[in-house]
Amino acid sequence: MNRMLTFLFSKGYIEKLEENLNYLVKEMKFLMAVKDEVLIKVGREQWLHQQRRPTVQEWLTRVDDAYARFKILVKKLRLEGYFKEVTELPPRPEVVKRPTWGTVGQEEMLETASNRLIDDNVGIMGLHGMGGVGKTTLFKKIHNKFTEISGKFHIVIWIFVSQGANITKVQEDIAQKLHLCGDEWTKKNESDKAAEMQEDVCKEDGCKVAFTTRSEDVCKRMGDHDPMQVKCLKEDQAWELFKLKVGDEQLRREPRIDVLARKVAEKCHGLPLALSVIGETMASKTTVQEWEDAVYVLNRDAAEFSDMENDILPVLKYSYDNLLDDKVRLCFLYCALFPEDGQIDKEGLIEYWICEGFMGEYQVLKRAINKGYGVVSTLIRANLLTAVDTKTVMMHDVVREMALWIASDLGENKENFVVQARVGLHQVPKVKDWKAVKRISLMGNKIEEMTCSSKCSELTTLLLQSNKLEILSGKIIQYMKKLVVLDLSSNINMSGLPGRISELTSLQYLDLSDTRVEQLPVGFQELKKLTHLNLASTSRLCSISGISKLSSSRILKLFGSNVQGDVNLVKELQLLEHLQVLTIDVSTELGLKQILGDQRLVNCIYRLHIHDFQEKPFDLSLLVSMENLRELRVTSMHVSYTKCSGSEIDSSDLHNPTRPCFTNLSNKATKLTSISPFEKLEELYLDKLPRLESIYWSHLPFPFLRLTEIRNCPKLRKLPLNATSVSRVEKLSISAPMSNFEWEDEDTLNRFLPSILKSLALNLHYPGLGLLTV
């Protein structure tokens, strides 16, 4: 610290100011890093009831003093105009680890490729091979090996280039990883951007480029004239992978099954993806007849194709054909509408399926939703989808190609599905025959206007979310009489809908969330078949008067919009006799009382935001009857809690909220102990509760808890946790020094200490312990 302080206040520090300032910032970062390490050690010992030494405290005080003087100096220089900027983007992590799964038969190639890449004589390395051969899996493992070789590279950038992506999008993705962004960057022309990226990446020796592709020619054009080929597995390796997926017990069930299984494995041609997909499918087949049928089907279809890559799609198609029924197959094909290598939200996907009619006729929406989740699980087990986490799934790019191939009638009618999702388009792609198009997905592009040159008489699905649309023209609407699903969400420039929207008489799903829509057109009330309307986060939408005329409405999302649940709106909602899901903001006590007085409406509420009740304290115990509540936010109001005995309020009524969020409550919030346990709680947020002292008087079970954030609760000393309360904590944020917290016992401390220490090392805000993130 002394050399840094000497530099900071030496007489000659004004000379070469920019160079010296950069050096000063570097030294200060080093000093604060040392302080972090000391605080981690101190924190660990204090939790074990050790006492901080005076010499350590004196050193920490000196560091804080130096940091304060450093900030004064920077502020002074800034005011005097010596430099324009005093902040910078956070340091780029060397390697962001990618999730991977186990591999069979790739160990040798992994070692060879890794050694080649770290060879100082190699600047470019390409891996090529057919789709589904395991290039991406192998590449992720190579990528992750750099976490074991600290300091070899300053940064390792992972960029996914989808089919159809243009060079501009690739440049933007790389620039973002290099922190070349902002207004100055966007003003540069393409050649200047390329030059600046090359300078940033290659300004020091040791720069390397590694990539995967299906084409050897691409490798050579990129500069790797001796690329490595990722080949399909050898026969013995393929059999080991297939056995792993099917299960030894299944193969030992009957000798003939083992023989037939080898024939099925042979039809996979050593392709890891095919082996995995077919193996998972056959894992449930227990009879010789089922295995014989599998061999027959694979032989019959695959024989029509001449080369290796074309053989694979029919092989994968067997798992598609083996799905339960046509409705499940339609659900699978629908997943191909999402971006290549993109994550798919399960809830949103299922809502699409329901409105498309894939879940069949239903009276109770919850049953249709549960059926949808069952279909998702079926597709995951069939290896046609991959689970990312509890809320999202992905589709392998080769499986996605197979789905699009099937959707195009095995390549015969490629315009059945027009899918160009998240590929950087600025305008609608050209289509030869609009009349043949059934589904369009152009989500995640930069399209400003939706156009088509003729009638889309068969179009049922139009996904345009996350573009730059300003309005959907009435002219194009007249071409889409059969449209069922229309998603315009996250078009932040969209300010309204044309009156001709009323002509979409088949429309069942409309999503306008995260747009600037200010009002709904008069003709909107004529959408008699509309069952799903999402107006969440429409901050400029003030009124939906006449909503009661949408007699088929089952899902209505108003959470985060400027539409408030006042008495007049509630009266209209009460007329929607089929409504089953409602998310809403309420800012008046009369409006909330109107809702609470209608049990049918109460049962519809899934997300509720209560705010700005200024008349008198609000009793949260009134909400216990909301049995389907998943998220609760209470902000900017006085809150009281009624102590009730078990005979007065059934504690199970409060088990349903999964994401309660109490923010910016008044200082009267002292105890939440009257609220019953939340056994289904997934996420807990407590914010700006300066007088909150306890959440519950004893520890509680939280079997599903995965996220807890506690901010600005200075008097909160203890969480209702013991060593067995939580099965897994993914993230824990606390805005107070951990030394102030009390733990149930040493086992509880040991349970949470590793996660807390990890967060302390990874995500500290200076000065002091401002935020912990696990």
Secondary structure, DSSP 8 states (H G I E B T S, - for coil): -HHHHHHHT-GGGGTTHHHHHHHHHHHHHHHHHHHHHHHHHHHHHHHTT----HHHHHHHHHHHHHHHHHHHHHHHHHHTTS-S---------S---------SS-HHHHHHHHHHHH-TT--EEEEE--TTSSHHHHHHHHHHHTTSSTTS-S--------TT--HHHHHHHHHHHTT--SHHHHHS-HHHHHHHHHHHHHSSTT--EEEEES-HHHHHHHT-SS-EE-----HHHHHHHHHHHH-HHHHTS-HHHHHHHHHHHHTTTT-HHHHHHHHHHHTT--SHHHHHHHHHHHHHHHTT--SHHHHHHHHHHHHHHTSSSHHHHHHHHHGGGS-TT--EEHHHHHHHHHHHTTT-S-S-HHHHHHHHHHHHHHHHHTTSSEE-SSSEEE--HHHHHHHHHHHTTTTT-TTSEEE-TTS--SS----S-GGG--EEE-TTS--S----SS--TT--EEE--SS--SB--HHHHTT-TT--EEE-TT-TT--B--GGGGG-TT--EEE-TTS------GGGGG-TT--EEE-TT-TT----TTGGG-TT--EEE-TTSS-B--HHHHHHHTT-TT--EEEEEE--HHHHHHHHT-HHHHTTEEEEEEE---SS-EEGGGGGG-TT--EEEEEEE-EE-----TTTS-GGGGS--SEEEEEEE-TT--B-TTS---TT--EEEEES-TT--BS-SS---BTT--EEEEES-TT--B-S--TTTBS--SEEEESS-GGG-B-SSHHHHHHHHHHHHHHHHH---TTTT--B--
